[in-house]
């Protein structure tokens, strides 16, 4: 299910992904941020914060930003180097799946 960014697909408010880090976690698509109010500890309570987002079509927003970049009105939100890094990660994942081993790259 989705977060409602595309009206073609039914939305849900239930979390289906939890992205965890050393300082916080984010559940998706409900965009709930989970973190400690202070240093992380098993003995301190976890704070919950829902991140508010604008109700806009992400594809329309991407096109508007792309046009602004072409016109020289804004810098790109994602650089070509960022895109290349993402491609390398996806290729490593695919290669790892084929060979059944960890793939490293720099």
C-alpha positions in Angstrom: 0.0 0.0 0.0 1.1 3.6 -0.3 1.1 6.8 1.6 -1.5 8.4 -0.7 0.9 10.2 -3.0 -0.8 8.7 -6.0 -4.6 8.6 -6.0 -4.6 5.5 -8.3 -3.3 3.3 -5.5 -5.2 2.9 -2.2 -3.5 4.5 0.8 -2.9 3.2 4.3 -1.9 4.8 7.5 -0.3 1.6 8.7 3.5 1.3 8.8 5.0 -1.3 6.4 8.7 -0.2 6.6 10.8 0.7 9.6 14.1 2.3 8.8 16.3 2.2 11.9 19.4 4.1 12.6 21.7 4.7 15.6 19.9 7.9 16.6 16.3 7.4 15.4 13.9 5.4 13.3 11.3 6.3 10.8 8.2 4.3 10.0 6.8 4.5 6.5 4.3 5.5 5.0 3.0 7.0 8.2 6.1 9.1 8.6 6.5 8.6 12.3 9.9 9.5 13.7 10.9 7.5 16.8 13.8 8.8 18.9 15.0 9.4 22.4 14.7 12.9 24.0 18.4 12.9 24.9 21.1 10.2 24.6 19.7 6.8 23.3 19.2 4.3 26.2 17.1 1.2 26.8 16.1 2.9 30.1 14.8 6.2 28.6 11.4 6.5 26.9 11.1 6.8 23.1 9.5 9.9 21.7 7.0 9.7 18.8 6.6 12.5 16.3 4.6 12.4 13.1 6.2 14.4 10.3 3.8 16.6 8.4 4.1 16.8 4.7 2.4 18.8 2.0 -0.4 17.0 0.2 1.1 17.3 -3.3 1.5 15.0 -6.2 5.2 14.0 -6.1 5.5 13.5 -9.9 4.1 17.0 -10.5 6.6 18.4 -7.9 9.5 16.6 -9.6 8.5 18.0 -13.0 8.2 21.5 -11.5 11.6 21.3 -10.0 13.1 19.9 -13.1 11.8 22.8 -15.1 13.1 25.2 -12.6 16.6 23.6 -12.8 16.5 23.8 -16.6 15.6 27.5 -16.4 18.4 28.1 -14.0 16.1 29.1 -11.2 17.0 26.4 -8.7 19.9 23.9 -8.2 19.0 20.2 -8.6 17.8 18.6 -5.4 19.8 15.5 -6.3 23.1 15.8 -8.1 24.3 13.6 -10.9 26.9 12.2 -8.5 24.2 11.2 -6.1 22.3 9.5 -8.9 25.5 7.6 -9.9 26.0 6.4 -6.3 22.4 5.2 -6.2 22.9 3.3 -9.4 26.1 1.6 -8.1 24.2 0.5 -5.0 21.4 -1.0 -7.0 23.9 -2.8 -9.4 25.7 -4.2 -6.3 22.4 -5.5 -4.9 21.6 -7.1 -8.2 25.0 -8.7 -8.5 24.9 -9.9 -5.0 21.6 -11.6 -5.7 23.1 -13.4 -8.7 26.3 -14.6 -7.2 25.0 -15.1 -3.6 27.8 -13.1 -2.0 28.5 -9.7 -0.5 29.5 -7.2 -3.2 31.7 -4.2 -2.1 32.5 -1.1 -4.1 34.0 2.3 -3.6 
